[in-house]
């Protein structure tokens, strides 16, 4: 792997925005570290450190960096889709819509990088969960692990939606610029007004789309060099988020807290959107010094290596964390009370062990993160775009459903509500796998070479 990383780093074109790659790695790394730190595991269950010590909740204004990842996704998706549009072959009149072929090729190229490692994770954990429950297990920490290990998949689901909506939203951006972002942000405002002022039920779930797609739209603006005053963006976002928390119905924490009536994350709120604005402005202010740092070969090689395994590490980091806690319980190592002096003293060891176990899992599963080569094909058939869109929708629903239901209670038919519809783990896995196969079928033979995905 070392030589390939060195070759990739050395072959980096001068036009590549290396800072985007750094932001991707740093944001996922911050999420992983945050999960390891926030988990308050005891022999009786799993809690949240931020609920145990509420004074730590302001740290989420620095450590809740998922908006940065989605912002970077918007930047990458804009470059990738435009690149495919430029490469599309000339088609004879009446041969079908070339944009359909571009769309299906775009979805296949982007989803491969997400869904190949995700499906391996899902199938491995599904088989393990079934075996454990057939043997009569599934209680205690094992049961908690089976329920919680899939929770980070919500991020994959939201990201799938961003990929699927990239072409129409990119057209809106090209026509209206900041107006397209303002439209999505305005819709998020309207949702919260209807939710908190008018008490309209279920409307809050629309902000899973409006809030995250608005952040994604900021990535389009960055791709076109239209974020020219990052200090103003950061300041406005920070002041507005602070005012919303101080005077509105929004909680202080930018991550969900157990038992709280309102969460800024699930579903997302206007306060979280403003938090995203402040983070985007802040990282843009750091762009110039970071770019100078990334010119150093050793630093850039590290970023390239991390990018090659980032999704695999993200998928398996909770597996590693619960593995460490399980080993400690099996060895009768005392688990101190969360936030006690002994607990804090044990933190470096627990994180080091979780990082080592994650590295081992990455070594086993990293090959699935490498996108499969795309063979050139004949002109794509009419209908490839709708078929790819259907596949992406099924993947989105399946992954989100699995993030909610987990693998606990497989044999008991356990379900969770997904948009008011009960979904079981087997149904969620079937939707994800079926959707992926549809995307693969639609993306083959489009005559569009996706090449190495732009990041």
C-alpha positions in Angstrom: 0.0 0.0 0.0 2.9 2.3 0.8 4.2 2.4 -2.8 0.7 3.0 -4.2 0.1 5.8 -1.8 3.4 7.3 -2.8 2.6 7.0 -6.5 -0.9 8.5 -6.0 0.5 11.4 -4.0 3.2 12.0 -6.5 0.8 11.9 -9.4 -1.5 14.6 -7.9 -2.3 17.3 -10.5 -1.4 20.8 -9.5 -5.0 21.8 -10.0 -6.3 19.5 -7.3 -7.7 21.2 -4.2 -5.8 19.3 -1.5 -7.5 21.1 1.3 -10.8 19.4 0.4 -9.2 16.0 0.9 -7.9 17.1 4.3 -11.3 18.4 5.3 -12.9 15.1 4.4 -10.4 13.1 6.5 -10.4 15.5 9.4 -14.2 15.7 9.6 -14.6 11.9 9.6 -11.8 11.6 12.1 -13.5 14.1 14.4 -16.7 12.1 14.3 -14.9 8.9 15.1 -13.0 10.4 18.0 -16.2 12.1 19.3 -18.0 8.8 19.4 -15.2 7.1 21.3 -15.1 10.0 23.8 -18.9 10.4 24.3 -19.6 6.7 24.9 -20.2 6.2 28.6 -20.2 2.4 28.8 -21.0 0.6 32.1 -21.9 -3.0 32.8 -25.5 -1.8 32.9 -25.6 -0.2 29.4 -24.4 2.7 27.3 -24.9 6.4 28.0 -23.6 9.7 26.7 -20.9 11.6 28.4 -22.5 14.9 27.4 -25.6 14.0 29.3 -23.5 13.0 32.4 -21.5 16.2 32.2 -23.8 18.9 30.6 -21.0 21.5 31.0 -19.2 19.8 28.1 -22.0 20.4 25.6 -20.5 23.6 24.3 -17.7 21.5 22.8 -20.1 20.2 20.3 -20.0 23.6 18.6 -16.4 22.7 17.6 -16.6 18.9 17.4 -20.0 18.4 15.5 -18.3 18.6 12.1 -20.7 16.6 9.9 -21.7 19.8 8.1 -18.1 20.1 6.9 -18.2 16.7 5.4 -21.5 17.4 3.6 -20.1 20.8 2.4 -17.0 19.0 1.0 -19.4 16.5 -0.6 -21.1 19.3 -2.5 -17.8 20.6 -3.8 -16.7 17.1 -5.0 -20.1 16.2 -6.5 -20.2 19.4 -8.6 -16.7 18.7 -10.0 -17.5 15.0 -10.7 -20.8 15.6 -12.4 -19.5 18.4 -14.6 -16.5 16.3 -15.5 -18.8 13.5 -16.7 -20.9 16.0 -18.7 -17.8 17.1 -20.5 -16.8 13.4 -21.3 -20.2 12.3 -22.5 -20.1 10.9 -26.1 -22.0 12.4 -29.0 -25.2 10.5 -29.5 -27.2 10.1 -32.7 -30.6 11.8 -32.8 -33.3 9.7 -31.2 -30.8 7.5 -29.3 -32.1 8.6 -25.9 -31.2 11.3 -23.4 -27.4 11.6 -22.9 -28.0 13.2 -19.5 -29.7 10.0 -18.4 -26.5 8.2 -19.2 -24.4 10.8 -17.4 -26.7 10.6 -14.3 -26.6 6.8 -14.1 -22.8 6.8 -14.6 -22.4 9.5 -11.9 -24.6 7.6 -9.4 -22.7 4.4 -10.0 -19.3 6.0 -9.7 -20.2 7.8 -6.4 -22.2 5.0 -4.9 -19.5 2.4 -5.5 -17.2 4.2 -3.1 -20.0 4.3 -0.5 -21.9 1.1 -1.0 -19.3 -1.5 -1.6 -17.7 -1.1 1.9 -21.2 -0.5 3.4 -22.7 -3.7 2.0 -19.7 -5.7 3.3 -20.2 -4.2 6.7 -23.9 -4.9 6.6 -23.6 -8.5 5.4 -20.8 -9.4 7.9 -22.7 -7.9 10.8 -26.0 -9.4 9.7 -24.4 -12.9 9.6 -22.8 -12.4 13.0 -26.0 -11.1 14.5 -28.0 -14.1 13.2 -25.4 -16.6 14.5 -25.4 -14.9 17.9 -29.1 -15.0 18.2 -29.4 -18.6 17.0 -27.1 -19.6 19.8 -29.3 -17.8 22.3 -27.1 -14.7 22.8 -27.9 -11.1 22.3 -28.2 -9.8 25.9 -26.1 -7.4 27.8 -23.4 -5.5 25.9 -23.8 -7.8 22.9 -27.4 -6.8 22.5 -26.5 -3.1 22.9 -23.8 -3.5 20.2 -26.2 -5.2 17.8 -28.6 -2.3 18.2 -26.1 0.5 18.0 -23.4 -0.6 15.6 -25.5 0.4 12.6 -26.5 3.9 13.9 -23.7 5.8 11.9 -25.4 4.5 8.7 -27.8 7.5 8.9 -24.9 9.5 7.5 -24.5 7.2 4.5 -28.2 7.5 3.9 -28.2 11.3 3.9 -25.1 11.3 1.7 -26.9 9.0 -0.8 -29.6 11.6 -1.0 -27.1 14.3 -1.7 -25.6 12.3 -4.6 -29.0 11.6 -6.0 -30.1 15.2 -6.0 -26.8 16.7 -7.3 -27.8 17.2 -10.9 -31.1 19.1 -10.4 -29.7 21.1 -7.5 -26.5 21.9 -9.5 -28.7 23.3 -12.2 -30.5 25.5 -9.7 -27.2 26.6 -8.4 -25.9 27.5 -11.9 -29.1 29.5 -12.5 -29.6 31.2 -9.1 -26.3 30.9 -7.2 -26.7 32.0 -3.6 -30.5 32.2 -4.3 -30.7 28.4 -4.5 -29.1 28.1 -1.1 -31.4 30.8 0.2 -34.4 28.9 -1.0 -33.4 25.7 0.8 -32.5 27.7 4.0 -35.8 29.5 3.8 -37.6 26.1 3.5 -35.8 25.0 6.7 -36.9 28.2 8.4 -40.5 27.5 7.4 -40.4 24.0 8.6 -39.2 25.1 12.1 -41.9 27.8 12.2 -44.6 25.2 11.4 -43.1 22.8 13.9 -42.5 25.1 16.9 -45.0 27.9 16.4 -47.9 26.1 14.7 -47.4 22.7 16.2 -47.8 20.9 12.8 -47.0 17.2 13.4 -44.3 15.4 11.4 -43.3 18.4 9.4 -39.9 18.5 11.2 -38.7 15.5 9.2 -38.6 17.6 6.0 -35.5 19.3 7.5 -33.5 16.1 6.9 -33.6 17.2 3.3 -33.7 21.0 3.6 -30.9 21.5 6.2 -28.4 19.0 4.8 -29.1 19.9 1.2 -28.5 23.6 2.0 -25.1 22.7 3.5 -24.4 20.6 0.4 -25.3 23.6 -1.7 -22.5 25.6 -0.1 -20.1 23.1 -1.6 -21.4 24.1 -5.1 -20.8 27.7 -4.2 -17.2 26.9 -3.1 -16.6 25.0 -6.3 -17.4 28.2 -8.3 -15.3 30.4 -6.0 -18.4 32.2 -4.7 -17.7 32.1 -0.9 -15.7 35.3 -0.9 -16.3 36.5 2.7 -15.8 33.5 4.9 -15.4 35.6 8.0 -18.8 37.2 7.5 -20.3 33.7 6.9 -18.7 32.3 10.1 -19.7 35.3 12.2 -23.3 35.4 10.9 -23.7 31.7 11.5 -22.3 31.7 15.0 -24.3 34.8 16.1 -27.5 33.4 14.7 -27.0 30.0 16.1 -26.2 31.5 19.5 -29.4 33.7 19.4 -31.5 30.7 18.4 -30.2 28.6 21.3 -30.4 31.5 23.8 -33.9 32.7 22.9 -35.6 29.9 21.0 -36.6 26.3 21.6 -33.3 24.8 20.5 -31.0 22.9 22.9 -27.3 23.9 23.5 -25.9 20.6 22.2 -25.3 20.2 18.5 -25.6 16.4 18.9 -28.6 14.5 20.2 -28.9 13.9 23.9 -30.7 10.9 25.4 -34.3 11.7 26.4 -34.3 15.3 25.3 -37.5 16.6 23.9 -35.9 18.5 21.0 -32.7 17.5 19.2 -30.7 19.7 16.9 -29.7 16.6 14.9 -32.6 14.3 14.5 -34.3 15.8 12.7 -32.0 18.8 11.9 -33.0 22.2 13.0 -32.4 25.8 11.8 -29.9 26.1 14.7 -27.8 23.2 13.2 -27.9 24.9 9.7 -26.5 28.1 11.3 -23.9 26.0 13.0 -23.0 24.6 9.6 -22.6 28.1 8.3 -20.2 29.0 11.0 -18.2 25.9 10.5 -18.0 26.4 6.7 -16.8 30.0 7.2 -14.3 28.9 9.8 -12.7 26.2 7.7 -12.5 28.5 4.7 -10.6 31.0 6.8 -8.0 28.3 7.4 -7.7 27.4 3.8 -4.5 29.3 2.9 -2.3 28.1 5.8 -3.6 24.5 5.4 -2.8 24.7 1.6 0.8 25.6 2.5 1.0 22.7 4.9 -0.3 20.2 2.3 2.5 21.1 -0.1 4.8 19.1 2.1 5.1 15.6 0.6 5.0 13.7 3.8 1.8 15.5 5.0 0.1 15.0 1.6 1.0 11.3 1.5 -0.6 10.9 5.0 -3.8 12.6 3.7 -3.9 10.4 0.6 -3.5 7.3 2.6 -6.2 8.3 5.1 -8.6 9.2 2.3 -8.2 5.7 0.9 -9.5 4.0 4.0 -11.7 6.7 5.6 -15.0 5.2 4.9 -14.0 1.8 6.0 -12.7 3.2 9.3 -15.9 5.1 9.8 -18.0 2.0 9.3 -16.1 -0.2 11.7 -15.1 2.3 14.4 -18.0 1.5 16.7 -17.4 -2.2 16.2 -13.8 -1.6 17.5 -15.1 0.5 20.4 -17.6 -2.1 21.6 -14.9 -4.8 21.0 -12.6 -3.0 23.4 -15.3 -2.7 26.1 -16.4 -6.3 25.6 -12.8 -7.5 26.1 -12.5 -5.4 29.2 -15.6 -6.9 30.7 -14.5 -10.4 29.7 -11.2 -9.8 31.5 -12.9 -8.4 34.5 -11.3 -5.0 34.0 -13.2 -2.4 36.1 -15.2 0.1 34.1 -15.2 3.3 36.3 -18.2 5.5 36.6 -18.4 7.9 33.6 -16.7 11.2 34.1 -15.0 10.1 37.3 -11.2 10.6 37.7 -10.5 7.0 37.1 -12.7 7.1 33.9 -10.7 10.0 32.5 -7.5 8.3 33.4 -8.6 5.3 31.4 -9.6 7.3 28.3 -6.2 7.3 26.5 -5.9 3.6 26.9 -9.4 2.9 25.6 -8.9 5.2 22.6 -5.5 3.7 21.8 -7.0 0.2 21.9 -10.0 1.2 19.8 -7.7 2.9 17.2 -5.6 -0.3 17.0 -8.6 -2.5 16.6 -10.0 -0.2 13.9 -6.7 -0.3 12.1 -6.9 -4.1 12.1 -10.4 -4.0 10.7 -9.4 -1.6 8.1 -6.5 -3.9 7.0 -9.1 -6.7 6.5 -11.8 -4.7 4.7 -10.1 -1.8 3.0 -10.0 -3.5 -0.4 -13.7 -3.0 -0.7 -13.3 0.7 -0.6 -11.4 0.7 -3.9 -13.9 1.4 -6.7 -14.3 -1.4 -9.2 -13.0 -0.5 -12.7 -15.7 0.8 -15.1 -15.6 -0.8 -18.5 -16.5 1.3 -21.5 -19.8 0.3 -23.0 -22.1 1.2 -25.8 -24.5 4.1 -25.7 -26.7 3.9 -22.7 -30.3 2.8 -23.1 -33.2 5.2 -22.6 -34.5 5.0 -19.0 -31.1 4.5 -17.4 -31.5 7.7 -15.4 -34.9 6.7 -13.8 -33.6 3.2 -13.1 -30.6 4.6 -11.4 -32.8 7.1 -9.4 -35.0 4.2 -8.3 -32.0 2.2 -7.2 -30.6 5.2 -5.2 -34.0 5.7 -3.5 -34.1 2.1 -2.4 -30.5 2.3 -1.1 -31.4 5.5 0.8 -34.4 3.9 2.4 -32.7 0.7 3.2 -29.6 2.3 4.8 -31.7 4.7 6.8 -34.0 1.9 7.9 -31.1 -0.2 9.0 -29.5 2.7 11.0 -32.8 2.9 13.0 -33.6 -0.8 13.5 -30.1 -2.3 14.0 -29.5 -6.0 14.1 -31.0 -6.7 17.5 -34.1 -8.9 17.6 -33.6 -10.4 14.1 -35.4 -13.6 15.1 -38.1 -11.7 16.9 -39.1 -9.6 13.9 -38.0 -6.3 15.5 -39.0 -3.2 13.4 -38.5 0.5 13.5 -40.6 3.3 11.9 -39.2 4.7 8.7 -41.5 7.5 7.5 -44.4 5.9 9.3 -43.7 2.5 7.8 -42.4 -0.4 10.0 -39.1 -1.7 8.6 -37.2 -4.8 9.8 -33.4 -5.4 9.4 -33.9 -8.1 6.7 -36.2 -5.7 4.7 -33.7 -2.9 5.0 -30.8 -5.1 3.8 -32.9 -6.3 0.9 -33.8 -2.7 -0.2 -30.1 -1.6 0.0 -28.8 -4.6 -1.9 -31.6 -4.4 -4.5 -31.1 -0.7 -5.0 -27.4 -1.1 -5.4 -27.9 -3.7 -8.1 -30.3 -1.4 -10.0 -27.7 1.4 -9.9 -25.0 -0.9 -11.1 -27.2 -2.1 -14.0 -28.2 1.4 -15.0 -24.6 2.7 -14.8 -23.1 -0.1 -17.0 -22.9 0.4 -20.7 -23.6 4.2 -20.6 -20.7 5.0 -22.8 -19.5 7.4 -20.1 -16.1 6.7 -18.4 -16.3 7.8 -14.8 -12.6 7.3 -14.2 -11.2 8.0 -10.7 -13.9 9.8 -8.8 -13.2 13.4 -8.1 -13.0 14.0 -4.3 
